[in-house]
């Protein structure tokens, strides 16, 4: 199956689960407090829908559903979903209903504390869902990681990191007194937010004082990378169809130099290749430039050999050498931790809270120029799913999206759940609700803000696609 289709199917399934359960949170609290729910829709349905329990063909098949107070359906615009709760100004902007006398089964007729629970119901369900998924992941698959202390070759650092005080081969020990236990992307956040990072350099522990303005975003986008695990430039395997195979290179060879540039790690090799592509782009990408830039002189040492061999060859048209690189897993054995059912519950909750805290911390970069460029719509979200169907990755991504959906919805922005919560809290403090006119205008402002963010996200996706 095509990789794009696999990603799209995972995205649709994941968002459908999250949206339905989010709206179910509002729905269940509404029913609990005897508030009428007029609609429950997956996706939005301006002008028309794909399916509804009020459709004529459906009511002919199931005549008893015709009199049900809630219409269930699927819209055509896949930007989420909604429940239409009687007696409140929401996405439907049904202001005519608000002009009618208050009915006992309407949202506006209920006490503020009940309305508050109805509004936070969706966020609450998404948060609990994420913790449940993480718990079940640990119970079903356990946890696998490489302990940072076992990474005996240490890390490779760029020039900025060296100016701060890091040196190639340093092994990370702790940040602000907290041990750095597992190697993952979270290590970059931990280091960027720390005041003091302790490393093992040879047999000596060294403290490195971090600058106050250290940015994780800058660390991640730096070229070469701020820090990467030290992985020697050893070839795992060579494709028989590759140009280097024809020149005699075989599995286990270690690359020594490329076009006169000394190579020790795959990070070094990637830097040279990136510079080559930058030069190609600057040259105007003519055919002659392309042919010239694909020429490469490479020095390597064969496995178990004591001398070096030099070869000259031409890279493939997509600038590949035709080798598979060795990775960290060729040098470090990951630890597998298994969890019993009762052990997985606190571990899953703790992990979910850590993921949420990291996500909230990273939102500070949204208000930078680079952060604004990173905002994406469904194409960006879909790209984080794997190209092949893997249930572990699917549920990990779904749990993360559930936390993201919960947090974004609780922000105090009109038109989001958090906006309604903000006005309800104000009502409880001031002991009087805002006017319907105010709520109508606030809803319109909030929807305009959300639409603006969606336009930015779609624009960024289009730019990335074209580039």
N, C-alpha and C positions, 0 to 999 in steps of 0.2 A: 504494500500500500504506500502511496506517495507520502513523504514526510510532512508536507504542508497539510495534507488532509488529516493525518494522524493528530497533528497539533491542533487543528481546527476542531476535530471531534472531541478531544480532551477539554479544550476551552469551553465548548458549548455544554458538555456534560457537567463540568465543574461549576460554571456560572449558573446553570439551571438548578443544581442542587443548592447552591448558596442563596440564590434569589428566592426560591420557593420556601426554604426554611426561614430566611429572614422575614419574609412577608407572613409566614405562618406564626412567627412570634407576635406580630401585631394582631393577627387574626385570633389567636388563642386568648390573649388578654382581653380583646374586645368581647369575645364570646363569654369569657369569665365574668365580665361586668355587664353582660346583657346589652351590648352596643351592637347595632345593626351594621353588618358589613355588606355593602351592595355589590362589590366586585372583588375578585381575587384573580389577578392576571400575572402570568409569566410573560415578560416583555411588554412593551407599550403598544397601544392599539389606536393611534390617531386615525380617524376616518373609517378604518375597518380592522377586522381581526381574522386570524386563521381558524380559530375554533372557539366556540362558546357553548355553554350548557343551555343558553337561551335561543340558540339557532333552531329554526323550525324543524329541520331534519332530525335534530337531536331530541327535541321535545316530542316528536312523533314516536321515536323509538322508546323514549323514557318519559311518558306523560307526567309522572309524578314530580319530575324535576322542574316542571314549568312553574310551579308555585313556590319553589325554594327561594328564600330571600337573597341568597348570595349567587351571583353569576360567576362561574369559573371559566377561565379561557386562556388562550395563548395569542398574544399580539404578534405583529409582524416586525416591530422595531426592536432589535435585540440590545437594548440599553438598560436592562434591568427588569423590573416588575413593580407591581403595586397592589395594595388593597385600598379600595375606596370605602372609607368609613363614613357613615352618615353623620352629618352635623359638624364637619370640620372642613377648613380650607386646605386642600392638598394639591397634588399635581393635576387633578382634574379641573381645578379652578371653578368648581360649581358654586358660584356665588348666589345663584337664584335660590338654592335650597336654604341658604343662611337667612334669607328674607322671610321665610315661613316661621310660624310659631314653633317654639322649642318643643320637641317631643321627648318623652322619657327614655326612648331607646336610642337617642342621639348622643354622640360624643360630647357635645357641648353641655348636655344636661348632667353629666357625671361630675363627681367631685374631682378637684385638681389632682389628688394623689392617684386616683384611678386612671385619669387621662395620662399622667406621667408614666405609669407602668405600661399603658398601651403603647406609648411612643418609644419607650426604651426596649420593648419586647423583642424587636428585630435584632438590635445590637446585642442584647443579652443572649439570644439564641446563637448568633454567629460566634460570639466569644466562647460560649460553652461548647459549641460544635468543634471549634478549633482545638480546644483542650482535649476533647474526646478523641478526635482524630489522632493527635500526637500521642495520646495514651495508647490507643490501639496499634499505632505504628510501632511503638516500643515493645508492646506485648507480642505482636506478630513477627516483626523483623529484628527486634533488638536494636542495638546501636553499634556502629562500626566507626572507628576513628584511629588516626595515627597520633600517638602521644608526642607532643612537641619535644619533650626531654629526650626521646629516643632518636630524634633527627640529628644523628651524630655529625653529618656534614654541614649542618647549620644552614644559614641563608646567604643569599647573594643580594647585595644592596647597591642602589644607584648613587650618583654623586651627592644628591641632596641628603640622603641618609648618612653617607660618610661624613658630610659636614656637620651633622648633628652629633656624630660620634660612633655610629655603627661601623663594623668591619666585616668583610666577607668571612664566612665561617662562624660568625656569632650564633649561638643557640639561645633562643628566647627562653627566659625563665619565669619572669613575673612582670606585672604592670601595677604600679602603686601598691605593691605588697601582695597582690593576688596572683597566685600561680596561673600561668598560661598552660592549660592542660592539653587541649585538643587542637589539632591543626584544622582550621576551616577558615572561610572568608571572614568570620567574626574576629579573627586575630587582628586584621587591619583596623577595625573599629576600636578594639581594645588598645592597640598601640597608639592610635591617633588621639584618643581621649586621655591617655595617661600623662602624668607629670614626670614620673620616673620609670624607666624600663630597665630591668636587670637582665643581663645576658651572661652566658658562660663563654669566655674567650680563652681557649686552651684549658688550663687548669684554674683560671682565675675568674671570679665573679666581678663583673664591671657594671656600675650604675651609669645609665645614660639619661640626661635631663632633656626632656622633650620641649620644644617651643610651644608657647601658649596658643599660637594661631595655627597649629597643625590641623590640616583638613583631610579627612578620610577620602573625600572625593578627589582631591588633588593627588593623594597617594595612589589611588586606583587608576587614574587616567595618565599618570606619569609614564613617559617612555624614555629610557627603560624603566621597568617597574621599581617602585620604592623598595620592595623586598620580595623575593621569591625563594622557595626552597631550592637549595643547591642540588642540581641534578646534572651529573657529568654528561657531556655530549657523546654518549655511546649509543650506537645504532642497535635497536632491538632486532629488526629484520629489514631486509632489502628486497623490494619487489623485482622479480626477474625481468619485468618489462622496463625497468627504470634505466636511465642513462648511466648511473653510477655502477649498476650491476654489470653492464656491458664493459665498464672500465676495470672491473675486478673487485669492487668493494663487496664484502660479505657481512653476514650477521656478526654482531659483536665488535665491529670496527669503532674506533674512537676518533672523532674529528679533531684535528690539531689546529688547522688554520683554514681560512677562506679568503682568497684574494689578498693574502698578506696580513690579514687580521687574525691575531691569536684567538683561538676558541678553546674555552675550558668547559663551558656549560651550554645547555640548549638555550638559555637566556642570551648568551653571547651570540649564538647562531641566529636567533630570531631578530636580534638588533641589527645585525649585518643585512639580513634579508629585508627588514623594514626600510633601512636606508636605501637599499637598492630600488625598492618600489617607489620611494619618494623621489629619487633621482629620475626614475622613468616618467613619473607624472610631471616633474618639472621640465623634462625634455620635450614634452608635447605628445608623447605616445605615438610617434611615427613607427612604421614597420622596421626601419633600420635601427631605431633606438631600442625597440623591443628585442630584436635579434641580438644586438650588442649586449644588452643588459642580462640576457639569458646565458651568456658565456661565463663560466666559473672555473677558477683554479682552486682545487681543494687538496689539502694535505691531511692524510689520515694514517692511523696506525692500526693494522689488522689485529684481530684478537690473538693473544699469546705471542705477538711479534715484538721485536725490540727496535726495529727501524721503521721509518716512515715511508709512505708511498705518496706520490703526487700525481694527480690526474687532472685532465682538462676535459670538460664536457659542457653540454648545453641543457639548461633546465627545460622542463616541459612548458607548453604554452601558458599554463596557469601557474608557472614559476614554482613547480614542485621538483624535489630531488628524487622522490620515489623511495623514501625510507620511512620506517616507523620508529619513533623515538622511544627510548627507555623513559619510564616515569618513576615517580616516587615509590610506587608499589614494587618496583624491581629492587629497591634498597631497604624499604621499611615495611615490616609486617603489621597490618592494622590489628587493633584489638577489637574483638567481638564481645559485646556485653549483652547478656540475655536478661530479660525481666519477667518475673512472674506476674500474674494478673494484679495482685495488690501492690507489688513494687512499681508497676508501670503507671499507676494512678498519680502518685506524687511526682514521679519523674516526668511524666507527660505534662502535668500542670506547670512544673518548674520550667520545662523547656519552652512551653507556649508563652509563658510570661517573659522569658528572656528574649524570645523572637519578637514579641510585641514591643518590648523596651528598645530593642535595637532598631526596629522600624520607626518608632516615634523619634528616636535620636537622629536617625538619618533624614527626617523631614526638614531639618534645619537647612539642608543643602537645596531644598526645593526653591528657596528664595534667592538663589544665586543664578547667574546666567547659564552656567553649565547644568545646574539642577533643573532649570526650566526646560532646557533642551532634552533632558532625560525623560520628561513626562511623555507617556505614550498611551495609545488607546488599545483596542483589541489586538492589533497586530503585535504590539510590544508585549502585552500580557500573554498572548498565545505563544510567543517565542520562548518563554521560560519553560514551557512543557517540553519533554524529550521528543525526539524525532521518531522513536519507536515506543509502542505502548508498554509502559512499565508502571504497575500499580503502586509501587512504593513511591516513585517520583510523583505520580498523579496525586496521591493522597497528601504528600508533603506540600505540594504546590497548592492544593485545595485548602489545606489548613492555613497556609500563609495568606492566601487570598481572603479567607474567612476573617482572619484577624484584621487585615487591611480594610475590608468592607465594614467591619464593626467600628474601627477607629474613625474612618472617614465619615461614616454616617453620624457619629456622635459629635462631630465638630459643630460649634454653635453658628451654623450658617443657615439662614432661612431657606426653606424647601428641603432641607435634610432633617433627619430625626432630631439631631442636636439643636437645630433652630427651634423646633417646637418645644423641646425640653427647656431651652433657655427662656422662652416666653412663659412656659408653665411655672418655672421656678420664680420668675419675676411676679407672676400672678399670685403665687402663694405668699410671697413676701409683702407685696403691695395690697393684697386682698381684693384685687379687682382685675378682671381679664382685659387684655388689649382689645381695642375695637375691631370689628370685622373688617373695616376699611383698612386699618393698619395692617392686619394679618394678610389681607389680600395684596397690599403693596409689598410687604415683606416677602411674601411668597414669590412675587414677580421678580424682585431684586435677586433673591436666592437662585431662582431658575436661570436668570440671566448670567449670574456668576458661574453656575455649573455649566451652562451651554458654552460660555467663553473658555472654560477649562477644557471642555470636550473638543472645541475647535482647535485649541493649542495642541492637544494630544494627537488629534487626527493629522494636523499639519506636520508635527514632528515625525509621525509614522510615514507620511508621504515623502518627506525629505529624505529619511533614512532609506526608504525603498528606492528612490530615484538615484541616490548616491551609491 
